[in-house]
Amino acid sequence: MLGALVSKLTGVQLPRSLKPTDATLRFVKPAELRLDLVLQGGRRRWVLVELQRSVDPAKRRRWPLAASLLFGQTGALGDVVVITARRAVARWAERVACVRTRLGTVLQLKPVVLHLGAAESEALLDDRHPELALFAAWAMQHRHGPGARAVVERAFELTERLPRALRRAQQRAILSVLSERMLELLREASMNPDKIPETPAARKLRLFLEAQGRKKGRAEGEARGRQDALLTLLRARGLSPSQDDEARIRACADAAKLDRWIARAATATTIREALGATRRAGA
C-alpha cells in the first residue's frame, strides 16, 4: 500500500524487497568514534573539531553520526568545526555530509569550515596571541615557497613571546607539523646563511634547528620529532604522562595521529583527553 501511495504521488517506485519488520530500533553494538577534539561546557554545550589534511570519504558517515550521538545525549545542537589548510578540502568538507535518496529524503550536516589559507595564516601571526602561531605554521604543511618559509620564521619569532615553559614546547610542535621538504629547506638555509639574508626570526629558527640536531632518518625522525613535541607539550601544560602513556606515544609512528594528539594536548586537561582511551585487547 505504501509503495502504491508513494508511486502515485511522487512517481518513484520503492524497492519490492521492502517488508514490514520490528519498528523498535536497537543499538546492537555501541558506537565508538575517534575525533580529533571534543569540547563540552556543561551538559548542553559541545563542539567537535577535526583537523582535516585530506579528503576522507568515511567522514560522510562519521560526522553526522558523531553530531547525532551528542545531540541525543545533550538534547542540544552543537558545532562541528573542520580546520584545513587546503582549499579543495575545505570545499569538500562543506558538502560531503549530505546524502539524498531517490524519493527525496535528505540527511545533511553542514560543518563550520575554517580554511587556513595565506590571508588567514597572516592573521594568525598576531602579536597579542603568539599561541596562534602554531596554527599558522600548521597551515604551511603543504607549501614550500619563500612565503611559506617566511610564515614559519615569523611563527618562531612570535613563539619567543610565550612563557618559557610553553615556548620550547611550541617550537617543537611547529617543527613537528612541517613537511619534510620544508624542514630540509630550512636546514639548507641555516647551513648557508650567507646566500640568503638572515632576518632575526630566521636566526632564531636556525639556532633552534642547530640545537635540535635533527640527524635521524626521514620517517623515523619525523615521528620522533612529533613524539618529543607531544611529550614536551603535555608536561609544559602540567600533565604527567605515565610510563605506559609515554610507551604508547613512542610506539606511534603515524604522523596524522600524532598531529591529532598534539592538537588535543593544546587544550586537554587530562592525558585521557589528549590521547583518548586505549583500545582493549580484542576490541
C-alpha positions in Angstrom: 0.0 0.0 0.0 2.8 2.4 0.9 4.5 1.6 -2.4 1.4 2.4 -4.4 0.9 5.7 -2.4 4.4 6.8 -3.0 4.4 5.9 -6.6 1.1 7.7 -7.2 2.1 10.9 -5.6 5.8 11.1 -6.5 6.4 8.9 -9.5 9.1 7.0 -7.6 8.8 3.2 -7.0 10.0 1.8 -3.7 12.0 -1.5 -3.9 9.8 -4.5 -4.0 12.1 -6.2 -1.5 10.9 -3.9 1.3 8.9 -5.9 4.0 7.5 -4.8 7.4 9.8 -5.5 10.3 10.2 -4.7 14.0 9.7 -0.9 14.4 11.8 -0.8 17.6 15.3 0.3 16.6 18.1 -1.0 18.8 21.8 -0.2 19.1 23.3 -3.7 18.9 26.9 -2.5 19.1 28.0 0.6 21.0 29.3 3.2 18.5 32.8 4.5 19.1 34.1 7.4 17.1 37.6 8.8 17.5 37.6 12.5 16.7 40.4 15.0 16.8 38.9 17.1 19.6 35.7 17.2 21.6 34.9 20.2 23.7 32.0 20.3 26.2 30.7 23.0 28.5 28.1 21.9 31.0 25.5 19.4 29.8 24.2 21.1 26.7 27.2 22.8 25.0 29.6 21.0 22.8 31.9 21.5 19.8 33.5 18.8 17.7 36.8 19.7 16.0 38.5 17.9 13.1 41.9 18.8 11.6 41.4 17.7 8.0 44.6 17.3 6.0 43.0 15.5 3.0 39.7 14.2 1.7 38.3 11.2 3.7 35.1 9.7 2.3 34.4 8.0 5.7 33.6 11.4 7.2 30.3 11.4 5.2 29.0 8.9 7.9 31.2 9.8 10.9 30.4 13.5 11.2 26.6 13.1 11.2 26.9 10.1 13.5 29.1 12.0 16.0 26.8 15.0 16.0 23.7 12.8 16.3 25.2 11.0 19.3 25.9 14.2 21.2 22.6 15.7 20.1 20.9 12.7 21.5 22.9 12.8 24.8 22.6 16.6 25.4 19.3 17.5 23.7 21.1 20.4 22.1 22.8 21.0 18.8 26.5 22.0 19.0 29.0 22.8 16.3 31.2 20.7 14.1 34.3 22.7 13.2 36.6 21.5 10.4 40.1 23.1 10.1 42.1 22.6 6.9 44.9 24.2 5.0 43.7 23.1 1.6 41.0 25.0 -0.3 39.9 21.8 -2.1 39.5 20.0 1.2 37.5 23.0 2.5 35.1 22.8 -0.4 34.8 19.0 0.0 34.1 19.3 3.8 31.3 21.8 3.3 29.2 19.3 1.2 30.5 15.8 1.9 28.0 15.0 4.7 24.9 15.3 2.5 23.1 12.3 1.2 19.8 12.1 -0.7 17.5 9.2 -1.7 15.7 8.8 -5.0 12.5 9.6 -3.2 13.8 12.9 -1.8 14.8 12.2 1.8 17.9 14.4 2.7 20.3 13.8 5.5 22.7 16.7 5.8 25.3 18.1 8.2 27.0 21.3 7.2 30.0 21.9 9.4 31.8 25.2 10.1 34.8 25.0 7.8 37.9 27.1 8.7 40.2 27.3 5.7 43.7 28.4 6.8 44.9 30.0 3.5 47.5 32.7 3.0 45.4 35.5 4.3 44.2 33.6 7.4 47.8 32.5 8.2 48.9 36.1 8.2 46.0 37.0 10.5 47.1 34.2 12.9 50.5 35.8 13.2 49.2 38.1 15.9 51.5 39.8 18.4 48.7 39.6 21.0 48.2 35.9 20.6 51.5 34.2 20.0 50.0 30.8 20.7 48.1 31.0 17.4 51.4 30.9 15.5 51.3 27.1 15.7 48.2 27.1 13.5 49.8 29.5 11.0 52.8 27.1 10.8 50.4 24.1 10.5 48.8 25.7 7.5 52.1 25.6 5.7 52.3 21.8 5.8 51.8 21.6 2.0 53.6 24.7 1.0 57.4 25.1 0.5 58.0 28.5 -1.2 59.6 31.7 0.2 56.2 32.9 1.5 55.7 29.7 3.5 59.2 29.9 4.9 58.5 33.5 6.0 55.4 32.4 7.8 57.3 29.7 9.7 60.1 32.1 10.6 57.5 34.6 11.9 55.8 31.9 13.8 59.1 31.1 15.6 59.6 34.8 16.3 56.2 35.1 17.9 56.7 31.9 19.9 59.6 33.6 21.7 57.0 35.8 23.4 55.4 32.8 25.2 56.3 31.9 28.8 59.5 29.9 29.0 57.7 26.6 29.8 55.5 26.8 26.7 58.0 28.4 24.4 60.1 25.3 23.7 57.1 23.1 23.5 55.5 25.2 20.8 58.8 25.4 18.9 59.0 21.6 18.8 55.3 21.5 17.9 55.9 23.8 14.9 58.7 21.7 13.6 56.6 18.6 14.1 53.8 19.8 11.8 56.0 20.9 8.9 56.6 18.7 5.9 60.0 17.0 5.5 60.6 19.1 2.4 60.1 22.4 4.3 62.3 21.1 7.1 65.0 20.3 4.5 64.8 23.8 3.0 65.1 25.4 6.5 68.1 23.2 7.3 69.8 24.2 4.0 69.1 27.9 4.7 70.5 27.5 8.2 73.7 25.9 6.8 74.1 28.7 4.2 73.2 32.0 5.9 75.5 33.9 3.5 73.4 33.0 0.5 70.1 34.2 2.0 69.7 37.4 4.1 69.1 36.3 7.6 66.3 38.1 9.5 66.1 38.0 13.3 63.3 35.4 13.0 65.4 33.3 10.6 68.3 33.4 13.0 66.2 32.2 15.9 64.9 29.4 13.8 68.5 28.5 12.7 69.7 28.4 16.2 66.9 26.2 17.3 67.4 23.8 14.4 71.1 23.6 15.2 70.3 22.9 18.9 67.9 20.2 17.9 70.4 18.5 15.6 67.7 16.5 13.7 70.0 13.8 12.3 67.7 10.8 12.1 66.1 9.2 9.0 63.1 10.9 7.4 60.3 8.7 8.6 61.8 7.8 12.0 63.0 11.3 12.6 59.7 12.9 11.7 57.8 10.6 14.1 60.3 11.0 16.8 60.1 14.8 16.5 56.3 14.7 16.8 56.6 12.3 19.8 59.1 14.7 21.6 56.9 17.7 20.8 53.8 15.9 22.2 55.5 14.8 25.4 57.1 18.3 26.0 53.7 20.0 25.4 51.9 17.7 27.8 54.5 18.3 30.6 54.6 22.0 29.9 50.8 22.1 30.5 51.1 20.4 33.8 50.1 17.0 32.7 52.3 14.0 33.7 52.4 11.1 31.2 52.8 7.7 32.9 55.3 5.2 31.6 52.5 3.5 29.8 51.4 6.8 28.2 55.0 7.5 27.1 55.4 4.0 25.7 52.1 4.4 23.8 53.3 7.7 22.3 56.7 6.3 21.4 55.1 3.3 19.8 53.1 5.5 17.5 54.7 6.2 14.1 51.5 7.6 12.5 52.2 11.3 11.7 48.5 12.1 11.3 47.6 10.5 14.7 50.5 12.3 16.4 49.3 15.6 14.9 45.8 15.0 16.3 47.2 14.2 19.7 49.3 17.4 19.6 46.2 19.4 18.7 44.2 17.9 21.6 47.1 18.4 24.0 46.9 22.1 23.4 43.6 22.3 25.3 43.3 19.0 27.2 43.1 18.9 31.0 43.9 15.2 31.3 46.1 12.7 29.5 43.0 10.8 28.5 41.5 13.8 26.8 44.7 14.3 24.8 45.3 10.7 23.8 41.9 9.2 24.0 41.1 5.9 25.7 43.3 2.9 24.9 41.8 0.1 23.0 41.0 -3.1 24.9 42.6 -6.3 23.8 40.3 -8.0 21.2 38.2 -4.8 20.8 
